[in-house]
């Protein structure tokens, strides 16, 4: 594995991922769907296997040796992940969920249910993933508050010209840190300052941000942040909700059951202290340990180097595709690579995104067609779907070239 003091060598990185050593349809696999779910390095796979092979036991319950080791491993992972995102108090502020969707629902169903009602408003952006939209609509239908929207400019940036008016009366701003469709990186700190000045909290969807950029939640100033393990080289089945301690303390528990109680009687219950208050039942122990290993891997690469690599490969991809296809290929989102993530939502003239993706699959190029759980954004863009290519630490210029060649084949095939 590479280290932070070595050059960012993509060939070395790629060698750490067993799945990328295989061929599909007789060709080396070109995986360009990390925005949906990233691949896993050997270090993550081994960490989870070691847990199952050596200390497989439930946590926070048993007093025998392997149970105590499992508990210690989970809590060490909590601290490790918390430090990675700049959590001021990771021991109490980092909560484990099954995914980021559950984390965002927790905010809506706990904080939102306790604090929102008629006359209030929640402000969202037109870039949001359904996971930061639907829970607020569900709650609004019950509690009677308003849902508002920050519109977009022509290049899928946030249009903040009316932001002060939009924030008037708002109690929470739901904000994606980076769009999973357009790649837009939003001005988090600026919007957080404006939201706080208006008396609103900020709930950040950081799923596409934490895996790709250095993250300091203590500097960004947000109140809640959610992200998922499987988009940052970790396993599926584990997500993270970070929240400011004083907010989490005041919020009622959402899920009830074992592990989240201090006491239960025939008359009622008392919730446990943080973080157990929001972690009912057996947690995804192996997955949490795997996520900590993924954090170690990314730290060894260096998150500044990860970001630099992605800006470079995104610039190369946008330049290559524009030169080869001109106006017949649309790349949605900001034109400047430094203002976006490594996500390219593509539209090839005359070819449906699903058909395009199937032709690319014949070249072992993996991209994702569809609305990407962002239907309101699709409506704004005026499309039903896109074919999305997304880059990560194991992608290089050769992968971009393979994408371009496969797109050319698709253009030729559908020209008849």
HUZI-V954995 format. One record per residue. N is the residue number from 1. SS is DSSP state (2 for helix, 1 for strand, 0 for the rest). PSI is psi in radians with two decimals (* if undefined). OMEGA is omega in whole degrees, 0 to 359 (NA if undefined). Layout:
n;ss;psi;omega
N;SS;PSI;OMEGA
N;SS;PSI;OMEGA
//
This chain:
n;ss;psi;omega
1;0;2.51;178
2;0;2.87;176
3;0;2.95;185
4;0;-0.36;183
5;0;-0.13;179
6;0;2.76;174
7;0;2.68;178
8;0;1.69;184
9;0;1.80;185
10;2;-0.59;179
11;2;-0.74;177
12;2;-0.74;179
13;2;-0.86;182
14;2;-0.59;180
15;2;-0.32;179
16;0;-0.09;186
17;0;1.81;184
18;2;-0.69;185
19;2;-0.44;182
20;2;0.00;178
21;2;-0.10;184
22;0;2.93;174
23;1;2.64;175
24;1;2.18;182
25;0;0.61;177
26;0;0.19;180
27;1;2.64;174
28;1;2.37;182
29;0;2.36;176
30;1;1.75;187
31;1;1.94;182
32;0;0.78;180
33;1;0.62;183
34;0;-0.36;176
35;0;-0.44;175
36;0;-0.88;177
37;0;2.20;183
38;0;2.87;174
39;0;2.93;187
40;0;2.27;177
41;0;2.82;179
42;2;-0.64;182
43;2;-0.65;179
44;2;-0.79;179
45;2;-0.75;181
46;2;-0.67;180
47;2;-0.70;179
48;2;-0.70;178
49;2;-0.70;180
50;2;-0.68;176
51;2;-0.89;182
52;2;-0.57;184
53;2;-0.40;189
54;2;-0.60;185
55;0;0.56;181
56;0;1.81;178
57;0;2.77;178
58;0;2.75;187
59;0;2.76;175
60;0;0.32;182
61;0;-1.07;186
62;0;2.68;177
63;0;0.01;177
64;0;2.88;195
65;2;-0.84;185
66;2;-0.49;176
67;2;-0.73;178
68;2;-0.64;178
69;2;-0.67;178
70;2;-0.76;178
71;2;-0.79;180
72;2;-0.66;179
73;2;-0.72;180
74;2;-0.79;182
75;2;-0.57;174
76;2;-0.65;177
77;2;-0.67;179
78;2;-0.81;179
79;2;-0.71;182
80;2;-0.82;180
81;2;-0.69;178
82;2;-0.72;178
83;2;-0.60;181
84;2;-0.58;182
85;2;0.04;180
86;0;0.64;177
87;0;2.21;181
88;0;-0.66;182
89;0;1.28;187
90;2;-0.49;183
91;2;-0.41;179
92;2;-0.37;188
93;2;-0.22;180
94;1;2.01;181
95;1;2.43;178
96;1;2.30;177
97;1;-3.09;180
98;0;-0.32;175
99;0;3.07;180
100;2;-0.53;177
101;2;-0.79;177
102;2;-0.68;180
103;2;-0.79;180
104;2;-0.64;175
105;2;-0.60;178
106;2;-0.77;178
107;2;-0.79;181
108;2;-0.82;188
109;2;-0.38;178
110;2;-1.18;180
111;2;-0.85;184
112;2;-0.79;181
113;2;-0.57;182
114;2;-0.28;191
115;2;-0.16;185
116;0;2.51;178
117;0;-2.97;180
118;0;2.39;181
119;0;-0.24;177
120;0;2.96;178
121;1;2.58;170
122;1;2.28;180
123;1;2.17;178
124;1;2.98;175
125;1;2.75;179
126;0;0.00;176
127;0;-0.16;195
128;0;2.57;168
129;0;2.65;181
130;2;-0.51;182
131;2;-0.36;176
132;2;0.33;176
133;0;-1.03;188
134;2;-0.76;179
135;2;-0.58;179
136;2;-0.63;174
137;2;-0.75;179
138;2;-0.79;182
139;2;-0.64;179
140;2;-0.65;179
141;2;-0.51;181
142;2;-0.69;190
143;2;-0.27;172
144;0;0.41;176
145;0;2.97;183
146;1;2.51;172
147;1;2.15;179
148;1;2.97;185
149;1;2.38;168
150;1;2.12;182
151;0;3.11;183
152;1;2.73;170
153;0;3.11;183
154;0;-0.48;180
155;0;0.47;173
156;0;0.51;168
157;0;2.78;177
158;1;2.31;175
159;0;1.80;185
160;0;0.29;184
161;0;-0.48;181
162;0;0.44;189
163;2;-0.65;181
164;2;-0.70;177
165;2;-0.75;181
166;2;-0.56;182
167;2;-0.19;182
168;0;2.06;180
169;0;0.04;182
170;1;2.41;177
171;1;-0.36;178
172;1;2.35;172
173;1;2.09;174
174;1;2.09;192
175;1;2.23;170
176;1;2.45;177
177;0;-0.58;177
178;1;2.27;181
179;0;2.36;178
180;0;-0.04;179
181;0;-0.95;185
182;0;-0.22;182
183;0;0.02;183
184;1;2.25;173
185;1;2.11;186
186;0;2.71;179
187;0;1.39;190
188;2;-0.94;185
189;2;-0.72;179
190;2;-0.83;181
191;2;-0.62;178
192;2;-0.74;178
193;2;-0.75;179
194;2;-0.72;179
195;2;-0.80;180
196;2;-0.67;178
197;2;-0.50;179
198;0;0.02;179
199;0;0.31;182
200;0;2.65;171
201;1;2.89;179
202;1;2.19;175
203;1;2.00;188
204;1;2.19;168
205;1;1.80;186
206;0;0.38;185
207;0;-0.68;182
208;0;-0.06;185
209;0;-0.91;183
210;0;-0.69;180
211;0;-0.26;193
212;0;-0.31;182
213;0;2.63;172
214;0;2.30;187
215;0;2.18;175
216;0;1.61;181
217;2;-0.52;179
218;2;-0.45;178
219;2;-0.57;179
220;2;-0.53;173
221;0;0.11;182
222;0;2.94;183
223;0;-0.58;174
224;1;2.63;174
225;1;2.37;180
226;1;2.46;173
227;1;2.91;186
228;1;2.60;182
229;2;-0.64;191
230;2;-0.21;177
231;2;-0.04;184
232;0;0.74;177
233;0;-0.01;179
234;0;-3.12;183
235;0;2.88;168
236;0;2.89;175
237;0;0.08;177
238;0;2.29;173
239;1;2.99;182
240;1;2.34;167
241;1;2.13;170
242;1;2.39;175
243;1;2.66;177
244;0;2.36;188
245;2;-0.77;184
246;2;-0.55;176
247;2;-0.81;180
248;2;-0.65;179
249;2;-0.67;185
250;2;-0.30;185
251;0;2.48;175
252;0;2.63;176
253;0;2.65;181
254;0;-1.06;178
255;0;2.43;180
256;0;2.64;178
257;0;-2.68;181
258;0;2.60;173
259;0;-0.41;184
260;0;0.21;184
261;1;2.61;168
262;1;-0.68;178
263;1;2.62;175
264;1;2.30;177
265;1;-3.13;176
266;0;-0.22;182
267;0;-0.19;182
268;1;-2.76;182
269;1;2.81;171
270;1;2.27;181
271;1;2.71;176
272;0;2.95;175
273;0;2.88;175
274;0;2.56;359
275;0;-0.11;186
276;2;-0.51;180
277;2;-0.57;183
278;2;0.32;182
279;0;1.09;181
280;0;2.45;175
281;0;-3.11;179
282;0;2.19;180
283;0;2.94;175
284;0;1.39;192
285;2;-0.93;181
286;2;-0.65;181
287;2;-0.66;177
288;2;-0.75;177
289;2;-0.70;176
290;2;-0.66;179
291;2;-0.67;176
292;2;-0.66;177
293;2;-0.63;177
294;2;-0.70;177
295;2;-0.74;177
296;2;-0.74;181
297;2;-0.82;180
298;2;-0.68;177
299;2;-0.63;178
300;2;-0.63;174
301;2;-0.67;184
302;0;2.06;185
303;2;-0.48;173
304;2;-0.70;179
305;2;-0.63;177
306;2;-0.83;180
307;2;-0.77;180
308;2;-0.73;179
309;2;-0.75;184
310;2;-0.63;175
311;2;-0.72;181
312;2;-0.83;183
313;2;-0.56;176
314;2;-0.74;178
315;2;-0.75;179
316;2;-0.73;181
317;2;-0.80;181
318;2;-0.69;179
319;2;-0.80;182
320;2;-0.83;183
321;2;-0.65;178
322;2;-0.75;180
323;2;-0.66;184
324;2;-0.55;189
325;2;-0.24;177
326;2;-2.38;184
327;2;-0.12;179
328;2;-0.18;179
329;1;2.18;176
330;1;2.31;173
331;1;1.94;183
332;1;2.55;174
333;0;-3.06;183
334;0;2.51;181
335;0;-0.34;182
336;0;2.02;183
337;2;-0.58;181
338;2;-0.22;181
339;2;0.18;184
340;1;2.94;173
341;0;3.12;182
342;0;0.92;181
343;1;2.09;179
344;1;1.90;174
345;1;2.07;192
346;1;2.58;171
347;1;1.98;178
348;1;2.19;187
349;0;2.20;175
350;0;0.05;183
351;0;2.21;177
352;0;2.46;182
353;2;-0.62;179
354;2;-0.73;177
355;2;-0.72;179
356;2;-0.78;182
357;2;-0.59;178
358;2;-0.68;177
359;2;-0.73;178
360;2;-0.61;178
361;2;-0.55;177
362;2;-0.35;177
363;0;0.18;182
364;0;0.44;177
365;1;2.05;187
366;1;1.89;172
367;0;2.93;184
368;1;2.17;173
369;1;2.73;174
370;1;-2.91;180
371;0;-0.08;172
372;0;0.61;179
373;0;0.67;179
374;0;0.98;184
375;2;-0.68;176
376;2;-0.67;177
377;2;-0.69;177
378;2;-0.70;179
379;2;-0.72;179
380;2;-0.71;180
381;2;-0.27;179
382;0;0.50;179
383;0;2.78;176
384;0;-0.45;183
385;0;2.91;171
386;1;2.87;169
387;1;2.06;189
388;1;2.14;171
389;1;2.30;181
390;1;2.43;188
391;0;2.71;176
392;0;-2.88;190
393;0;-0.40;184
394;0;0.09;178
395;0;2.60;180
396;0;-3.10;182
397;2;-0.55;179
398;2;-0.59;177
399;2;-0.66;176
400;2;-0.75;179
401;2;-0.70;178
402;2;-0.70;176
403;2;-0.80;181
404;2;-0.74;179
405;2;-0.71;180
406;2;-0.67;176
407;2;-0.68;178
408;2;-0.69;178
409;2;-0.71;178
410;2;-0.75;179
411;2;-0.72;179
412;2;-0.74;183
413;2;-0.76;186
414;2;-0.06;179
415;0;-0.27;178
416;0;*;NA
//
